[in-house]
């Protein structure tokens, strides 16, 4: 089912004996924003990532921006992730552990709990760089009409290969591919009021599809600063993700089915050749 602004809060799960909860909000500590420093909500989806989730949480704790709430939605981990969350109980605004339908289902549940004017998402194995949130809020003040803020990230492959990703949002380019970097990017709450929430039927491209709904009307701002580190290997990597993105493009009307199909085949070839390009890059650098 495609979510709408009207049923956003219906995503909040009913309390149950099987769900584990924690965080300072459950102890009556509620984050507040102000006119000069609006509240920022950071949402993290996690499942069986005990080796990385602490680094993610600590990267949020290291931010120098004064008004941040961190919401962590766990999909029912069995590897000790919940024990790590309990260890950070006094630093996380809210965390919940129960089975879910994947990352975007968790994001929607996080949105139902979010109270910030600005909302961003970072993966359990991603990290925000120091000063990232402050830089974003400075960008927001300089662009009061913006409802989506993006920057650059450092993408890290397990092989050691690294690259910088993320461009400014421009509709003609964005209609062809996910040119912006989503991890750590900021979404004004009013954007979800206007567009709805994440549609799980688009698989790994649900974040792309939501922004595609706005088409040319999206008010975006960009800064070239690197704000996050993202580890490769998530749902956005792989050939299936390319097909999901092509479906999102045609569903939004941003691309014709024929053109999207042709571009999908080209993207698949490039993806298959990517390991060779990385190997050649390391060989040249050596």
Phi, psi and omega in degrees: 000134178280126184281151179233165179302328185293326182253020180303310185287348174290345178289340182298120185293146174291144177297138179214160180293336184276342181271136177261143183224162174186186180110160186290336180298325180289350176256012176092005179266111184242125180292146180229142174261181177215172180298324182273338181219080182299152180291135177246128176258127174254125181247131178234127172264136183217146172207117179049060180226046185296336182282345184241334190298328179297318179296323177297309181298316181296328178293328175286320179297330182281352180297142181268001177286137191282338188237087179229136168241134181251122179247127181241123178248114182259138184274024180092044183300150179236011186254009182104000178303319182297324177296323177295317179299319177299325179293337178254021186303327181276358182244342180264137179294315182202136171223150182218140178232117178194154179303142177220188184257022178114186188303311187286331171296317177296319178300316179298321177293324176294321177299323179294335179265343187291141178239001184281155172287329177241141185229132175227162183235132171228141181288164181297334179253016175257164178219138171280137177280153181306136178082001185298312184293320177300317179297319178296319181290330172294320176296321179296318179295327180281345182227073188297341179273350186291142175239357176216126181241132181224166184211212178241156176229161171259119181262128187239122176270146179305336180289347184105348178292134180231150174207160179261131181237155173116121178237170173293146179286124172221126189306309183303320179286318182296329178295338181268327181197163181285081188282338179272161177264119185279321182302124179084351179293158186250135178240124175290142181306325181297338178295320178287328174298328182275320189254341187096198183243193190282132181268110186295341182292346180267012173056229185287355181254018183297326178292320177295315183298321181298315180290330177295332181302328183286337184050226185289349186276356181293128176264109186236155174223152187224146169227143184282003181292143174275120187248347184208158172246129182240128176274138179291159174113004179279189183292341182279353177265147175112165184291327180298325180296325178296318179294320177299318180296320179296321177296320179296320180299314182287325180296326181281345185082005180283342182216142176287149180304319181295313180295319179297322179295316179297315181292329177296318180296320178295317181296323178296317178298315179299320180295321179291330180274349186301316179301325178293318179297321179294318180297318179295321180298316180293324180294317180294317181296326180291000000 
